[in-house]
């Protein structure tokens, strides 16, 4: 008799349904614990990146002002940091950003000069892309970076 058929030498050839179900339940419990923590961190990372982008844009705008004695107009927008808005308005222009970044939610950053909160306002409308909101949907601007 071969060892696979004898009662003393039975070989186990796979997992039982109960063993598979126990593993699935354990994986489900781990996912239920880990997923909310990861999702919260993703949202925090998006807000942190937005604040960093706004600080970088703010620095570029200040350099633009040092070179050209004024900030770009609202109509010229942040694109004036990437392409020359014209010799008449920016005599000492040079590239201040390689490109105008989008916020983590793929929306454009907003720019107002003169600003409503500060001398100029640079801001994102948050995850919902609309003015106002709370938490991840809240507006993030150069006036509330702290």
HUCOR-V242864 format. One record per residue. RES is the residue in one letter. PHI is phi in degrees with one decimal (* if undefined). Layout:
<<RES/PHI> <RES/PHI>>
This chain:
<<X/*> <X/-79.1> <X/-63.0> <X/-69.7> <X/-104.3> <X/-79.8> <X/-61.6> <X/-75.5> <X/-117.1> <X/-62.0> <X/-99.5> <X/-80.8> <X/-109.8> <X/174.7> <X/-98.9> <X/-80.7> <X/-60.7> <X/-64.7> <X/-62.4> <X/-64.6> <X/-65.3> <X/-62.7> <X/-63.9> <X/-63.0> <X/-64.5> <X/-63.1> <X/-62.6> <X/-62.3> <X/-64.3> <X/-62.7> <X/-64.8> <X/-66.2> <X/-83.7> <X/-80.7> <X/-57.2> <X/-61.2> <X/-66.2> <X/-67.5> <X/-63.4> <X/-61.6> <X/-69.6> <X/-63.9> <X/-64.1> <X/-63.6> <X/-64.6> <X/-64.0> <X/-66.0> <X/-62.6> <X/-63.7> <X/-60.9> <X/-62.8> <X/-64.6> <X/-60.7> <X/-64.0> <X/-62.4> <X/-65.4> <X/-64.6> <X/-60.3> <X/-62.9> <X/-62.4> <X/-64.6> <X/-66.9> <X/-66.2> <X/-57.1> <X/-64.3> <X/-60.5> <X/-79.6> <X/-116.3> <X/67.1> <X/-166.8> <X/-85.4> <X/-62.5> <X/-73.0> <X/-60.0> <X/-64.9> <X/-67.8> <X/64.8> <X/-71.7> <X/-62.8> <X/-64.9> <X/-83.1> <X/-109.2> <X/-124.4> <X/-65.4> <X/-76.2> <X/133.4> <X/-59.8> <X/-68.5> <X/-100.2> <X/-141.7> <X/-62.0> <X/-103.6> <X/-64.8> <X/-147.7> <X/-66.8> <X/-104.4> <X/-137.9> <X/-74.0> <X/-161.5> <X/-82.2> <X/-72.9> <X/-99.2> <X/-72.4> <X/-61.3> <X/-102.0> <X/65.5> <X/-104.7> <X/-79.7> <X/-72.7> <X/-94.2> <X/-140.5> <X/-132.5> <X/-139.4> <X/-71.9> <X/-83.3> <X/-91.5> <X/-102.6> <X/-138.5> <X/-58.2> <X/-137.6> <X/-116.1> <X/-122.8> <X/-157.9> <X/-120.1> <X/-81.7> <X/85.3> <X/-63.8> <X/-82.2> <X/69.8> <X/-125.8> <X/-61.3> <X/83.7> <X/107.4> <X/-129.4> <X/53.8> <X/-70.6> <X/-89.5> <X/-69.2> <X/-69.3> <X/-122.8> <X/-135.0> <X/-66.5> <X/-90.1> <X/-133.7> <X/-79.9> <X/-78.2>>
